[in-house]
Amino acid sequence: MAPPRGAPRSRSVGTLTGGLVLAVTAVATGSIFARHSQLDPLSKAGWRCGIAALLLVGPALRAGGWSALPIGRSLLAGLLLALHFGAWLWSLDHTSVAVSVLLVNTTPLWVALLSNRVNGEEVAARARFGLGLGLAGAMGLPLVEALLAPGGPTILGALGPALALIGALGWAGYTLAGRGVVREAPLVTYLCVCYGVAALALALAAAVSGRAEVPANLAEWTPILGLALVPQLVGHSLLNWSLQSLTAVMVSIAALAEPLLASILAWVILGEVPGLPVILAARSEEHTSELQSHSDLVC
């Protein structure tokens, strides 16, 4: 018997854990693929979402469920996803992988702060200290990095961290907007629409700003296809799949493992060694997630 529309899907702990581990691992590769592409960030993000959307057209047509899809909320989710990818991939041009993925993964803090207002998921009073600690650690990172930079703080030096934080807010809004949708309509149908809307928005932004680019050869297509297939089609799709069974807060907390995995990959593959401020801020986020997990964050 199918669960009532909008109700959480019942899945075993092992299934959910396996899905989340695979999702976070796949998402963590995104910054590596992005670093190997020389395309403009808006074009890079647009191709990433567009290819994933095209690959989902066939499965979405077979799944149907278009009448059950809340169009307004789906369109909003797609636009917020475009904001997330556009800002985050742009941030990678102006800061390290470690700093970028750490700041873009402050998402659980914003989700927890907004979830009661958006989805009626109340944040317990004893979890507020954890939220404050995580925000202080994350927001303090750009300041420390700027103070330690050669020549001192500059406006350009603040651009990368600021874009990563904008990406975090975009992802938080996307997660909250999509939580109800994935429990009402077929997941593949929602993802096809959402990825397609994000691709169109990013393509329009790239065209208007004169930054639209097309990969010219196989060497340029390879990282773009990697972005579309691994972190997008596998990683982000599985995160949406987990929203069918878990709250937006819990899914975003699980994604906190991404900064560690992405930093390790950047260290091994790109030779980017995370500095002490990044390690301290990451520890702050990790402590926050522990406090949230053990404090009945969602009532």
N, C-alpha and C positions, 0 to 999 in steps of 0.2 A: 504493500500500500504506500503510495507516494505521500510525503509529508505535506501539510497544508502550505499554501503559497505564503512565502515570507518566513516560514519556520526554519530553524537551523537543521542542516542535514546531519544525520547520525552516522558517524564514522569512528572506527577504532582508533585508539591512541597511537598504535603502531603505524596505521595508514597515514594519519595526520602528521606524525613526526617525520616519517619518511618523505612525505610530500614537501614539508617545510624545509627539511635539510637539502633536498634536491633543488628547491626553489631558490634558497639563499645562496647555495653554491653556484648556481647558474647566474644569478643576478650579479654576484661578485666578479664575474668575468667581464662585465660590461665596460669598466674603466680600462681594462687591458686592450680589448678590441678597439675602443674609442681612441686610445693613444696611438694605435697603429694606422689610423685613418687621418689623412691630411685634409679631408673635406671641412668646410665651414660647419660649426656646431649645429646650426639650424637645419642645414641640409642633411647632416649626419643623423640627427634625431628624426627628421621626416622620412628618410629612407628606411630607417630602423622600424618605425611604426607602419609605414606603407607596405613594406614587404610582408610583415607579419599579418597585416589585415588581408592582403591578397591571398595568402596561404590558408586563411580561415574562411574564405568566401564559400568554397564547396561544402565543408563541414557545417557551416552556418545555414546554408540553404537546405541541407538534409535535416538538420535539427529543428528548423522552423522556430515557432514560438515568438514570432515577430509581434503579434498582438499583445503578448504579455510583457513586452519590453517598454518600461517607462521612458518615453522618448526624451523628455526634458532632462531627466536625471542622467540618462545615458550620454546625451550631448554635453552636459556640464562635466561629467567625468572625463570625456574625451578631451575637452578643452583644458582641464586641470592636468591631465596627463601630458599634454603638449607643453604646458608651462613647466612641469617637472623635468621632462627630458631636455627641453631647450635650454633652461637655466643651468641644469646640472652639467650637461655636456659642454656648455660654454665655460663653466667654472673650471673644467679640466685644462683649459688653455691658459689659465691664470694662477693655478695653484697645484700642489702635489696631489697625487691620487689619495694618499692617506688623509690629508686635510679635507679634500672634497667629499670623499665617501663618509667620513666621520660626521661632517656637518649635515650632509643630505640625509643621514640616518638619525637626525634628531626628530624624525617624523613621529615616533611614539609619543613624544612629549606634547607635540601639537595635537595629535589625535586624541590623547587623553584629555587635554584641556577643552577640546571642541566636541567630544563625543556625546556628552550629556545634552548639549544644546541641539546637536544635529540628529542623533539617533537615540537619545534617551538613555544612554549608558553612563551612569553616574560614577564619578571618581570619588573613592573613599577618602575621608579626611586625612587618615594617616598615610596616604600615598602622596599627599601634596608636598611633603618635605622631600621625597625622592624626586618629584618633578622639578622642584626648585633647584635641587643639587645638580640634576642633569642639565638644566638650562644654563645654570651658572658656569658649569664646566664647558659646555659647548660654546656659549657666547663669549667666554673668556679666551677661547683658543685663537680666534683671529687677532685679538689684541696682543696676546703673547707672541704670536708669530710675527706680527708687524713690528713689535718692539725689538725682536731679535734679528730682524732682517737687516742686511747690509745697507747702511744709509738711513736707517730708521723707517718709520711708517710713511706710506704714500697712498694716495687715492687709488692708483692702479693696483697696489698690493692688496687693497681691501676688496677689490672687485671679485676675485675668485671665491673667497669665503662668503661674500654677500650673495653671489649667484647660487652657491650651494645651499644656503639657507632658504632662498626663494624656491629652489627645487624641492626642498623638504616640505615647505608649505603646500606646494602644488601636489606632491605625493600624498600628504595628509588629507587634503580635500578630495583627491581622487579616490582614496581608500574609503573615506566616509560616504562619499556619494555612491560608490559602487556596492557597498555592503548590502543594502536592501535589494538592489537590482539583481545580484547574482543568486538571490534566494527566490526570485519571482520568475525569471526568464532563463532559458537555456544558457549556460555559461558561454559556449562557443559563439552564440548569436550576439550576446552582449559584448564579448571581446572583439568580434569582427567590427561592430559598429564603433566601439570605443577607440580601437586602434586606428580605424579609418578616419574618424573625426580628428584625432590627434595628428595624423599624417597630413590631412588637408590643411589644418590650422598652421602647422609648421611650414608646409610648402608655401602657403600664402604669406606668412611672415618672412620667409626667406626671399620670396619674389619681390615683395614690397620694399625690403631693405637692400635689395640688390645683392643678396648673398647666396642665391640659388646655384647649386653645383650638382653635376652628375659625374659619378665615377667614370674615368676614361678607359680603364683597362682592368685586367683580372686582378692585378696587385691592389688596386683601389677598391674593387668590388669585394675582395675576400674579407676584410674586417667589417664591412657593412653587412654582408651576409651573416657573419659571425654574430654581430649585434642583434640582428633580426631573429636568428634561429635560437641562440642559446639564452642570453639574458631576457630577451623579450618573449619569444614564443614559449620557451620552457619556464624560465624564472618567473616573470610577471604573471603569466597565465596560471601557474600553480599557486601563486600568492592569492589570486582572485578565487581560485578553487577552494582554498582554505577558508576564505571568507564565508563560504556556504555553511561552515560548521562552527567557526570561531568568531569572536568579536573583532572589530577593527583594531582595538587596542592590543589584543593578544597577538594578532598577525604582525603588526608593526613592531612589537617587542621582539618577536622571533627573528625579524629581519635585522636586529642589532648585531647579529653575528657577521653581517656583510663587511663592515669596516675592517675587522680583523682579517678575514679571508682576502679581501681586496688588497689590503696593505701587504700581506704576505706575498701575494701574486706579483704586486708591483715591485717588491723588494727582489724577488727571485728573477722575474722576467725583465723588468725595466731598470733594475738597480736603484730604485728610489727607496732610501732608508728613512723610515719615519723618525722624526725628532722627538725629543723629550716632551714638548708641549702636547704633541699628538698622543703620545702614550698616556700621559696624565689625563687628558680629556677623554680618551677611550675608556680609561678605568672609571672615570666619573659616570659615563653612560652605562657601563656594565653594572656599576653599583646601583644606579637608578633602576635598571631593569630588574635587578634582584628585589629591590624594595617594592616595586610595582607588582611583581609576580607573587610575593608573599604577603600582600597587604589588602587582598580582596579589592583590587583596583576597580573592577566593574561590578556593580551591585545588581 
